[in-house]
């Protein structure tokens, strides 16, 4: 099954051979890491372009009984 990187490449009409890097299950740590990597790639490869896409999909697995869709309040009441 193709990963999200392939799906994004396809949606944007990019060549399937475009270089991609997927980082799984890294949480917030991945944000800083990928920005450092993007900076290094663009500084060392004249004319290069970098697209960074971040998505958090693990939060759904942490919902407990009684969760009502609240966000950021700490009480679970929204």
PyMOL Python script that loads the backbone (N, CA, C, O; Angstrom):
from pymol import cmd

cmd.read_pdbstr("""\
ATOM      1  N   UNK A   1       0.846  -1.177   0.000  1.00  0.00           N
ATOM      2  CA  UNK A   1       0.000   0.000   0.000  1.00  0.00           C
ATOM      3  C   UNK A   1       0.895   1.245   0.000  1.00  0.00           C
ATOM      4  O   UNK A   1       1.763   1.385   0.861  1.00  0.00           O
ATOM      5  N   UNK A   2       0.687   2.132  -0.950  1.00  0.00           N
ATOM      6  CA  UNK A   2       1.516   3.339  -1.007  1.00  0.00           C
ATOM      7  C   UNK A   2       1.320   4.205   0.226  1.00  0.00           C
ATOM      8  O   UNK A   2       0.218   4.308   0.763  1.00  0.00           O
ATOM      9  N   UNK A   3       2.413   4.827   0.666  1.00  0.00           N
ATOM     10  CA  UNK A   3       2.365   5.701   1.829  1.00  0.00           C
ATOM     11  C   UNK A   3       1.861   7.087   1.476  1.00  0.00           C
ATOM     12  O   UNK A   3       1.595   7.394   0.313  1.00  0.00           O
ATOM     13  N   UNK A   4       1.735   7.916   2.498  1.00  0.00           N
ATOM     14  CA  UNK A   4       1.263   9.288   2.310  1.00  0.00           C
ATOM     15  C   UNK A   4       2.207  10.072   1.400  1.00  0.00           C
ATOM     16  O   UNK A   4       1.763  10.944   0.653  1.00  0.00           O
ATOM     17  N   UNK A   5       3.508   9.767   1.458  1.00  0.00           N
ATOM     18  CA  UNK A   5       4.463  10.479   0.606  1.00  0.00           C
ATOM     19  C   UNK A   5       4.153  10.252  -0.867  1.00  0.00           C
ATOM     20  O   UNK A   5       4.217  11.188  -1.663  1.00  0.00           O
ATOM     21  N   UNK A   6       3.821   9.030  -1.236  1.00  0.00           N
ATOM     22  CA  UNK A   6       3.473   8.725  -2.630  1.00  0.00           C
ATOM     23  C   UNK A   6       2.175   9.429  -3.019  1.00  0.00           C
ATOM     24  O   UNK A   6       2.069   9.983  -4.113  1.00  0.00           O
ATOM     25  N   UNK A   7       1.191   9.409  -2.126  1.00  0.00           N
ATOM     26  CA  UNK A   7      -0.099  10.041  -2.423  1.00  0.00           C
ATOM     27  C   UNK A   7       0.067  11.544  -2.641  1.00  0.00           C
ATOM     28  O   UNK A   7      -0.533  12.103  -3.559  1.00  0.00           O
ATOM     29  N   UNK A   8       0.875  12.204  -1.806  1.00  0.00           N
ATOM     30  CA  UNK A   8       1.114  13.648  -1.957  1.00  0.00           C
ATOM     31  C   UNK A   8       1.853  13.922  -3.254  1.00  0.00           C
ATOM     32  O   UNK A   8       1.529  14.874  -3.965  1.00  0.00           O
ATOM     33  N   UNK A   9       2.844  13.096  -3.569  1.00  0.00           N
ATOM     34  CA  UNK A   9       3.585  13.242  -4.820  1.00  0.00           C
ATOM     35  C   UNK A   9       2.634  13.162  -6.007  1.00  0.00           C
ATOM     36  O   UNK A   9       2.715  13.963  -6.938  1.00  0.00           O
ATOM     37  N   UNK A  10       1.743  12.197  -5.963  1.00  0.00           N
ATOM     38  CA  UNK A  10       0.772  11.992  -7.041  1.00  0.00           C
ATOM     39  C   UNK A  10      -0.199  13.175  -7.134  1.00  0.00           C
ATOM     40  O   UNK A  10      -0.461  13.674  -8.229  1.00  0.00           O
ATOM     41  N   UNK A  11      -0.735  13.627  -5.993  1.00  0.00           N
ATOM     42  CA  UNK A  11      -1.675  14.752  -5.980  1.00  0.00           C
ATOM     43  C   UNK A  11      -1.059  16.040  -6.521  1.00  0.00           C
ATOM     44  O   UNK A  11      -1.738  16.835  -7.170  1.00  0.00           O
ATOM     45  N   UNK A  12       0.232  16.241  -6.250  1.00  0.00           N
ATOM     46  CA  UNK A  12       0.912  17.459  -6.700  1.00  0.00           C
ATOM     47  C   UNK A  12       1.452  17.342  -8.122  1.00  0.00           C
ATOM     48  O   UNK A  12       1.988  18.305  -8.669  1.00  0.00           O
ATOM     49  N   UNK A  13       1.309  16.160  -8.718  1.00  0.00           N
ATOM     50  CA  UNK A  13       1.781  15.963 -10.085  1.00  0.00           C
ATOM     51  C   UNK A  13       3.292  15.909 -10.203  1.00  0.00           C
ATOM     52  O   UNK A  13       3.846  16.231 -11.255  1.00  0.00           O
ATOM     53  N   UNK A  14       3.965  15.504  -9.132  1.00  0.00           N
ATOM     54  CA  UNK A  14       5.422  15.399  -9.158  1.00  0.00           C
ATOM     55  C   UNK A  14       5.849  14.068  -9.749  1.00  0.00           C
ATOM     56  O   UNK A  14       5.084  13.104  -9.741  1.00  0.00           O
ATOM     57  N   UNK A  15       7.057  14.016 -10.257  1.00  0.00           N
ATOM     58  CA  UNK A  15       7.610  12.785 -10.803  1.00  0.00           C
ATOM     59  C   UNK A  15       7.706  11.743  -9.675  1.00  0.00           C
ATOM     60  O   UNK A  15       8.177  12.067  -8.585  1.00  0.00           O
ATOM     61  N   UNK A  16       7.270  10.505  -9.919  1.00  0.00           N
ATOM     62  CA  UNK A  16       7.324   9.478  -8.878  1.00  0.00           C
ATOM     63  C   UNK A  16       8.732   9.212  -8.344  1.00  0.00           C
ATOM     64  O   UNK A  16       8.885   8.666  -7.252  1.00  0.00           O
ATOM     65  N   UNK A  17       9.753   9.592  -9.099  1.00  0.00           N
ATOM     66  CA  UNK A  17      11.127   9.348  -8.657  1.00  0.00           C
ATOM     67  C   UNK A  17      11.679  10.487  -7.790  1.00  0.00           C
ATOM     68  O   UNK A  17      12.848  10.457  -7.406  1.00  0.00           O
ATOM     69  N   UNK A  18      10.846  11.490  -7.481  1.00  0.00           N
ATOM     70  CA  UNK A  18      11.300  12.593  -6.634  1.00  0.00           C
ATOM     71  C   UNK A  18      11.753  12.013  -5.294  1.00  0.00           C
ATOM     72  O   UNK A  18      11.149  11.070  -4.783  1.00  0.00           O
ATOM     73  N   UNK A  19      12.809  12.576  -4.734  1.00  0.00           N
ATOM     74  CA  UNK A  19      13.340  12.057  -3.463  1.00  0.00           C
ATOM     75  C   UNK A  19      12.410  12.433  -2.321  1.00  0.00           C
ATOM     76  O   UNK A  19      12.003  13.585  -2.176  1.00  0.00           O
ATOM     77  N   UNK A  20      12.083  11.418  -1.508  1.00  0.00           N
ATOM     78  CA  UNK A  20      11.165  11.616  -0.382  1.00  0.00           C
ATOM     79  C   UNK A  20      11.772  10.994   0.864  1.00  0.00           C
ATOM     80  O   UNK A  20      12.535  10.030   0.800  1.00  0.00           O
ATOM     81  N   UNK A  21      11.407  11.581   2.006  1.00  0.00           N
ATOM     82  CA  UNK A  21      11.848  11.040   3.286  1.00  0.00           C
ATOM     83  C   UNK A  21      10.639  11.016   4.209  1.00  0.00           C
ATOM     84  O   UNK A  21      10.025  12.051   4.468  1.00  0.00           O
ATOM     85  N   UNK A  22      10.303   9.839   4.698  1.00  0.00           N
ATOM     86  CA  UNK A  22       9.194   9.700   5.638  1.00  0.00           C
ATOM     87  C   UNK A  22       9.777   9.438   7.017  1.00  0.00           C
ATOM     88  O   UNK A  22      10.697   8.637   7.175  1.00  0.00           O
ATOM     89  N   UNK A  23       9.236  10.117   8.002  1.00  0.00           N
ATOM     90  CA  UNK A  23       9.647   9.906   9.396  1.00  0.00           C
ATOM     91  C   UNK A  23       8.393   9.521  10.167  1.00  0.00           C
ATOM     92  O   UNK A  23       7.469  10.323  10.304  1.00  0.00           O
ATOM     93  N   UNK A  24       8.365   8.310  10.662  1.00  0.00           N
ATOM     94  CA  UNK A  24       7.183   7.809  11.352  1.00  0.00           C
ATOM     95  C   UNK A  24       7.368   7.800  12.861  1.00  0.00           C
ATOM     96  O   UNK A  24       8.469   7.572  13.363  1.00  0.00           O
ATOM     97  N   UNK A  25       6.280   8.049  13.576  1.00  0.00           N
ATOM     98  CA  UNK A  25       6.210   7.911  15.034  1.00  0.00           C
ATOM     99  C   UNK A  25       7.289   8.707  15.773  1.00  0.00           C
ATOM    100  O   UNK A  25       7.872   8.216  16.739  1.00  0.00           O
ATOM    101  N   UNK A  26       7.550   9.928  15.320  1.00  0.00           N
ATOM    102  CA  UNK A  26       8.566  10.763  15.952  1.00  0.00           C
ATOM    103  C   UNK A  26       7.967  11.930  16.728  1.00  0.00           C
ATOM    104  O   UNK A  26       8.688  12.625  17.443  1.00  0.00           O
ATOM    105  N   UNK A  27       6.683  12.153  16.603  1.00  0.00           N
ATOM    106  CA  UNK A  27       6.034  13.240  17.342  1.00  0.00           C
ATOM    107  C   UNK A  27       6.647  14.594  17.026  1.00  0.00           C
ATOM    108  O   UNK A  27       7.076  14.843  15.899  1.00  0.00           O
ATOM    109  N   UNK A  28       6.684  15.456  18.009  1.00  0.00           N
ATOM    110  CA  UNK A  28       7.193  16.818  17.833  1.00  0.00           C
ATOM    111  C   UNK A  28       8.675  16.849  17.466  1.00  0.00           C
ATOM    112  O   UNK A  28       9.136  17.793  16.824  1.00  0.00           O
ATOM    113  N   UNK A  29       9.414  15.833  17.868  1.00  0.00           N
ATOM    114  CA  UNK A  29      10.837  15.771  17.558  1.00  0.00           C
ATOM    115  C   UNK A  29      11.079  15.850  16.058  1.00  0.00           C
ATOM    116  O   UNK A  29      12.069  16.436  15.619  1.00  0.00           O
ATOM    117  N   UNK A  30      10.183  15.266  15.271  1.00  0.00           N
ATOM    118  CA  UNK A  30      10.362  15.235  13.820  1.00  0.00           C
ATOM    119  C   UNK A  30      10.295  16.628  13.203  1.00  0.00           C
ATOM    120  O   UNK A  30      10.955  16.883  12.195  1.00  0.00           O
ATOM    121  N   UNK A  31       9.517  17.531  13.783  1.00  0.00           N
ATOM    122  CA  UNK A  31       9.397  18.877  13.227  1.00  0.00           C
ATOM    123  C   UNK A  31      10.735  19.590  13.150  1.00  0.00           C
ATOM    124  O   UNK A  31      11.100  20.121  12.101  1.00  0.00           O
ATOM    125  N   UNK A  32      11.462  19.607  14.244  1.00  0.00           N
ATOM    126  CA  UNK A  32      12.782  20.241  14.256  1.00  0.00           C
ATOM    127  C   UNK A  32      13.768  19.519  13.372  1.00  0.00           C
ATOM    128  O   UNK A  32      14.577  20.143  12.684  1.00  0.00           O
ATOM    129  N   UNK A  33      13.698  18.203  13.391  1.00  0.00           N
ATOM    130  CA  UNK A  33      14.613  17.397  12.584  1.00  0.00           C
ATOM    131  C   UNK A  33      14.404  17.656  11.096  1.00  0.00           C
ATOM    132  O   UNK A  33      15.370  17.846  10.357  1.00  0.00           O
ATOM    133  N   UNK A  34      13.165  17.663  10.659  1.00  0.00           N
ATOM    134  CA  UNK A  34      12.900  17.847   9.231  1.00  0.00           C
ATOM    135  C   UNK A  34      13.239  19.269   8.779  1.00  0.00           C
ATOM    136  O   UNK A  34      13.670  19.463   7.642  1.00  0.00           O
ATOM    137  N   UNK A  35      13.054  20.263   9.646  1.00  0.00           N
ATOM    138  CA  UNK A  35      13.438  21.621   9.266  1.00  0.00           C
ATOM    139  C   UNK A  35      14.954  21.758   9.157  1.00  0.00           C
ATOM    140  O   UNK A  35      15.451  22.449   8.268  1.00  0.00           O
ATOM    141  N   UNK A  36      15.690  21.106  10.054  1.00  0.00           N
ATOM    142  CA  UNK A  36      17.157  21.099   9.949  1.00  0.00           C
ATOM    143  C   UNK A  36      17.598  20.423   8.660  1.00  0.00           C
ATOM    144  O   UNK A  36      18.499  20.910   7.976  1.00  0.00           O
ATOM    145  N   UNK A  37      16.968  19.305   8.328  1.00  0.00           N
ATOM    146  CA  UNK A  37      17.294  18.581   7.103  1.00  0.00           C
ATOM    147  C   UNK A  37      16.991  19.430   5.870  1.00  0.00           C
ATOM    148  O   UNK A  37      17.794  19.483   4.938  1.00  0.00           O
ATOM    149  N   UNK A  38      15.842  20.089   5.866  1.00  0.00           N
ATOM    150  CA  UNK A  38      15.478  20.952   4.733  1.00  0.00           C
ATOM    151  C   UNK A  38      16.481  22.092   4.572  1.00  0.00           C
ATOM    152  O   UNK A  38      16.872  22.424   3.453  1.00  0.00           O
ATOM    153  N   UNK A  39      16.892  22.684   5.679  1.00  0.00           N
ATOM    154  CA  UNK A  39      17.884  23.758   5.641  1.00  0.00           C
ATOM    155  C   UNK A  39      19.200  23.256   5.045  1.00  0.00           C
ATOM    156  O   UNK A  39      19.781  23.913   4.181  1.00  0.00           O
ATOM    157  N   UNK A  40      19.665  22.108   5.499  1.00  0.00           N
ATOM    158  CA  UNK A  40      20.913  21.545   4.989  1.00  0.00           C
ATOM    159  C   UNK A  40      20.816  21.219   3.500  1.00  0.00           C
ATOM    160  O   UNK A  40      21.746  21.486   2.739  1.00  0.00           O
ATOM    161  N   UNK A  41      19.699  20.648   3.095  1.00  0.00           N
ATOM    162  CA  UNK A  41      19.533  20.296   1.673  1.00  0.00           C
ATOM    163  C   UNK A  41      19.558  21.527   0.778  1.00  0.00           C
ATOM    164  O   UNK A  41      20.213  21.528  -0.264  1.00  0.00           O
ATOM    165  N   UNK A  42      18.846  22.572   1.182  1.00  0.00           N
ATOM    166  CA  UNK A  42      18.792  23.764   0.333  1.00  0.00           C
ATOM    167  C   UNK A  42      20.093  24.558   0.358  1.00  0.00           C
ATOM    168  O   UNK A  42      20.457  25.164  -0.649  1.00  0.00           O
ATOM    169  N   UNK A  43      20.793  24.568   1.474  1.00  0.00           N
ATOM    170  CA  UNK A  43      22.068  25.284   1.538  1.00  0.00           C
ATOM    171  C   UNK A  43      23.150  24.587   0.712  1.00  0.00           C
ATOM    172  O   UNK A  43      24.040  25.248   0.176  1.00  0.00           O
ATOM    173  N   UNK A  44      23.080  23.278   0.608  1.00  0.00           N
ATOM    174  CA  UNK A  44      24.135  22.522  -0.063  1.00  0.00           C
ATOM    175  C   UNK A  44      23.792  22.065  -1.475  1.00  0.00           C
ATOM    176  O   UNK A  44      24.602  21.396  -2.116  1.00  0.00           O
ATOM    177  N   UNK A  45      22.618  22.410  -1.966  1.00  0.00           N
ATOM    178  CA  UNK A  45      22.205  22.023  -3.313  1.00  0.00           C
ATOM    179  C   UNK A  45      21.538  23.211  -3.988  1.00  0.00           C
ATOM    180  O   UNK A  45      20.335  23.435  -3.845  1.00  0.00           O
ATOM    181  N   UNK A  46      22.342  23.967  -4.723  1.00  0.00           N
ATOM    182  CA  UNK A  46      21.852  25.177  -5.381  1.00  0.00           C
ATOM    183  C   UNK A  46      20.645  24.854  -6.263  1.00  0.00           C
ATOM    184  O   UNK A  46      20.653  23.890  -7.027  1.00  0.00           O
ATOM    185  N   UNK A  47      19.611  25.683  -6.138  1.00  0.00           N
ATOM    186  CA  UNK A  47      18.409  25.526  -6.946  1.00  0.00           C
ATOM    187  C   UNK A  47      17.438  24.466  -6.429  1.00  0.00           C
ATOM    188  O   UNK A  47      16.405  24.211  -7.048  1.00  0.00           O
ATOM    189  N   UNK A  48      17.767  23.859  -5.311  1.00  0.00           N
ATOM    190  CA  UNK A  48      16.882  22.814  -4.791  1.00  0.00           C
ATOM    191  C   UNK A  48      15.640  23.425  -4.161  1.00  0.00           C
ATOM    192  O   UNK A  48      15.641  24.583  -3.745  1.00  0.00           O
ATOM    193  N   UNK A  49      14.590  22.633  -4.098  1.00  0.00           N
ATOM    194  CA  UNK A  49      13.350  23.036  -3.451  1.00  0.00           C
ATOM    195  C   UNK A  49      12.932  21.920  -2.513  1.00  0.00           C
ATOM    196  O   UNK A  49      13.116  20.740  -2.811  1.00  0.00           O
ATOM    197  N   UNK A  50      12.370  22.303  -1.381  1.00  0.00           N
ATOM    198  CA  UNK A  50      11.978  21.333  -0.363  1.00  0.00           C
ATOM    199  C   UNK A  50      10.531  21.600   0.032  1.00  0.00           C
ATOM    200  O   UNK A  50      10.138  22.747   0.245  1.00  0.00           O
ATOM    201  N   UNK A  51       9.762  20.557   0.125  1.00  0.00           N
ATOM    202  CA  UNK A  51       8.396  20.622   0.624  1.00  0.00           C
ATOM    203  C   UNK A  51       8.335  19.800   1.901  1.00  0.00           C
ATOM    204  O   UNK A  51       8.698  18.623   1.906  1.00  0.00           O
ATOM    205  N   UNK A  52       7.880  20.416   2.978  1.00  0.00           N
ATOM    206  CA  UNK A  52       7.750  19.718   4.257  1.00  0.00           C
ATOM    207  C   UNK A  52       6.263  19.599   4.574  1.00  0.00           C
ATOM    208  O   UNK A  52       5.535  20.591   4.580  1.00  0.00           O
ATOM    209  N   UNK A  53       5.828  18.376   4.838  1.00  0.00           N
ATOM    210  CA  UNK A  53       4.440  18.121   5.218  1.00  0.00           C
ATOM    211  C   UNK A  53       4.465  17.370   6.540  1.00  0.00           C
ATOM    212  O   UNK A  53       5.090  16.315   6.649  1.00  0.00           O
ATOM    213  N   UNK A  54       3.790  17.911   7.541  1.00  0.00           N
ATOM    214  CA  UNK A  54       3.725  17.258   8.849  1.00  0.00           C
ATOM    215  C   UNK A  54       2.287  16.909   9.166  1.00  0.00           C
ATOM    216  O   UNK A  54       1.371  17.697   8.928  1.00  0.00           O
ATOM    217  N   UNK A  55       2.102  15.725   9.702  1.00  0.00           N
ATOM    218  CA  UNK A  55       0.766  15.276  10.077  1.00  0.00           C
ATOM    219  C   UNK A  55       0.864  14.394  11.310  1.00  0.00           C
ATOM    220  O   UNK A  55       1.714  13.506  11.380  1.00  0.00           O
ATOM    221  N   UNK A  56       0.009  14.636  12.268  1.00  0.00           N
ATOM    222  CA  UNK A  56      -0.024  13.821  13.481  1.00  0.00           C
ATOM    223  C   UNK A  56      -1.264  12.946  13.424  1.00  0.00           C
ATOM    224  O   UNK A  56      -2.386  13.453  13.423  1.00  0.00           O
ATOM    225  N   UNK A  57      -1.070  11.642  13.376  1.00  0.00           N
ATOM    226  CA  UNK A  57      -2.211  10.738  13.268  1.00  0.00           C
ATOM    227  C   UNK A  57      -2.319   9.785  14.445  1.00  0.00           C
ATOM    228  O   UNK A  57      -3.224   8.951  14.475  1.00  0.00           O
ATOM    229  N   UNK A  58      -1.430   9.886  15.404  1.00  0.00           N
ATOM    230  CA  UNK A  58      -1.452   8.939  16.514  1.00  0.00           C
ATOM    231  C   UNK A  58      -2.350   9.399  17.660  1.00  0.00           C
ATOM    232  O   UNK A  58      -2.636   8.608  18.559  1.00  0.00           O
ATOM    233  N   UNK A  59      -2.799  10.641  17.656  1.00  0.00           N
ATOM    234  CA  UNK A  59      -3.603  11.162  18.758  1.00  0.00           C
ATOM    235  C   UNK A  59      -4.892  10.356  18.934  1.00  0.00           C
ATOM    236  O   UNK A  59      -5.345  10.170  20.063  1.00  0.00           O
ATOM    237  N   UNK A  60      -5.479   9.885  17.863  1.00  0.00           N
ATOM    238  CA  UNK A  60      -6.716   9.121  17.945  1.00  0.00           C
ATOM    239  C   UNK A  60      -6.581   7.854  18.759  1.00  0.00           C
ATOM    240  O   UNK A  60      -7.567   7.391  19.333  1.00  0.00           O
ATOM    241  N   UNK A  61      -5.417   7.290  18.827  1.00  0.00           N
ATOM    242  CA  UNK A  61      -5.205   6.072  19.590  1.00  0.00           C
ATOM    243  C   UNK A  61      -5.071   6.306  21.078  1.00  0.00           C
ATOM    244  O   UNK A  61      -4.965   5.347  21.843  1.00  0.00           O
ATOM    245  N   UNK A  62      -5.072   7.539  21.503  1.00  0.00           N
ATOM    246  CA  UNK A  62      -4.875   7.878  22.921  1.00  0.00           C
ATOM    247  C   UNK A  62      -6.158   8.348  23.599  1.00  0.00           C
ATOM    248  O   UNK A  62      -6.130   8.771  24.754  1.00  0.00           O
ATOM    249  N   UNK A  63      -7.255   8.278  22.907  1.00  0.00           N
ATOM    250  CA  UNK A  63      -8.510   8.764  23.472  1.00  0.00           C
ATOM    251  C   UNK A  63      -9.065   7.737  24.442  1.00  0.00           C
ATOM    252  O   UNK A  63      -9.140   6.547  24.134  1.00  0.00           O
ATOM    253  N   UNK A  64      -9.445   8.204  25.594  1.00  0.00           N
ATOM    254  CA  UNK A  64      -9.969   7.304  26.613  1.00  0.00           C
ATOM    255  C   UNK A  64     -11.487   7.322  26.661  1.00  0.00           C
ATOM    256  O   UNK A  64     -12.140   8.088  25.952  1.00  0.00           O
ATOM    257  N   UNK A  65     -12.022   6.482  27.491  1.00  0.00           N
ATOM    258  CA  UNK A  65     -13.460   6.395  27.691  1.00  0.00           C
ATOM    259  C   UNK A  65     -13.984   7.741  28.191  1.00  0.00           C
ATOM    260  O   UNK A  65     -13.396   8.356  29.080  1.00  0.00           O
ATOM    261  N   UNK A  66     -15.066   8.177  27.624  1.00  0.00           N
ATOM    262  CA  UNK A  66     -15.677   9.423  28.041  1.00  0.00           C
ATOM    263  C   UNK A  66     -15.154  10.654  27.321  1.00  0.00           C
ATOM    264  O   UNK A  66     -15.571  11.770  27.628  1.00  0.00           O
ATOM    265  N   UNK A  67     -14.249  10.470  26.371  1.00  0.00           N
ATOM    266  CA  UNK A  67     -13.728  11.632  25.638  1.00  0.00           C
ATOM    267  C   UNK A  67     -14.845  12.239  24.823  1.00  0.00           C
ATOM    268  O   UNK A  67     -15.543  11.525  24.103  1.00  0.00           O
ATOM    269  N   UNK A  68     -15.029  13.556  24.922  1.00  0.00           N
ATOM    270  CA  UNK A  68     -16.157  14.205  24.255  1.00  0.00           C
ATOM    271  C   UNK A  68     -15.741  15.154  23.137  1.00  0.00           C
ATOM    272  O   UNK A  68     -16.553  15.964  22.690  1.00  0.00           O
ATOM    273  N   UNK A  69     -14.511  15.073  22.682  1.00  0.00           N
ATOM    274  CA  UNK A  69     -14.071  15.927  21.584  1.00  0.00           C
ATOM    275  C   UNK A  69     -13.475  17.242  22.022  1.00  0.00           C
ATOM    276  O   UNK A  69     -13.142  18.072  21.176  1.00  0.00           O
ATOM    277  N   UNK A  70     -13.330  17.462  23.315  1.00  0.00           N
ATOM    278  CA  UNK A  70     -12.756  18.711  23.798  1.00  0.00           C
ATOM    279  C   UNK A  70     -11.290  18.822  23.415  1.00  0.00           C
ATOM    280  O   UNK A  70     -10.614  17.819  23.185  1.00  0.00           O
ATOM    281  N   UNK A  71     -10.816  20.044  23.350  1.00  0.00           N
ATOM    282  CA  UNK A  71      -9.422  20.260  22.932  1.00  0.00           C
ATOM    283  C   UNK A  71      -8.761  21.292  23.826  1.00  0.00           C
ATOM    284  O   UNK A  71      -9.304  22.373  24.056  1.00  0.00           O
ATOM    285  N   UNK A  72      -7.616  20.958  24.313  1.00  0.00           N
ATOM    286  CA  UNK A  72      -6.710  21.915  24.957  1.00  0.00           C
ATOM    287  C   UNK A  72      -7.199  22.487  26.278  1.00  0.00           C
ATOM    288  O   UNK A  72      -6.539  23.380  26.811  1.00  0.00           O
ATOM    289  N   UNK A  73      -8.294  22.038  26.830  1.00  0.00           N
ATOM    290  CA  UNK A  73      -8.748  22.616  28.089  1.00  0.00           C
ATOM    291  C   UNK A  73      -8.231  21.860  29.291  1.00  0.00           C
ATOM    292  O   UNK A  73      -8.219  22.383  30.405  1.00  0.00           O
ATOM    293  N   UNK A  74      -7.802  20.627  29.068  1.00  0.00           N
ATOM    294  CA  UNK A  74      -7.303  19.826  30.168  1.00  0.00           C
ATOM    295  C   UNK A  74      -8.404  19.087  30.903  1.00  0.00           C
ATOM    296  O   UNK A  74      -8.138  18.091  31.575  1.00  0.00           O
ATOM    297  N   UNK A  75      -9.629  19.556  30.787  1.00  0.00           N
ATOM    298  CA  UNK A  75     -10.743  18.912  31.491  1.00  0.00           C
ATOM    299  C   UNK A  75     -11.480  17.923  30.607  1.00  0.00           C
ATOM    300  O   UNK A  75     -12.252  17.103  31.103  1.00  0.00           O
ATOM    301  N   UNK A  76     -11.248  17.993  29.290  1.00  0.00           N
ATOM    302  CA  UNK A  76     -11.983  17.130  28.368  1.00  0.00           C
ATOM    303  C   UNK A  76     -13.373  17.645  28.057  1.00  0.00           C
ATOM    304  O   UNK A  76     -14.161  16.960  27.405  1.00  0.00           O
ATOM    305  N   UNK A  77     -13.680  18.846  28.518  1.00  0.00           N
ATOM    306  CA  UNK A  77     -15.012  19.409  28.284  1.00  0.00           C
ATOM    307  C   UNK A  77     -15.044  20.417  27.158  1.00  0.00           C
ATOM    308  O   UNK A  77     -16.092  21.002  26.883  1.00  0.00           O
ATOM    309  N   UNK A  78     -13.898  20.637  26.489  1.00  0.00           N
ATOM    310  CA  UNK A  78     -13.870  21.571  25.366  1.00  0.00           C
ATOM    311  C   UNK A  78     -13.543  22.894  25.838  1.00  0.00           C
ATOM    312  O   UNK A  78     -13.468  23.831  25.043  1.00  0.00           O
TER     313      UNK A  78
END
""", "prot")
cmd.dss("prot")
cmd.show_as("cartoon", "prot")
cmd.util.cbc("prot")
cmd.orient("prot")
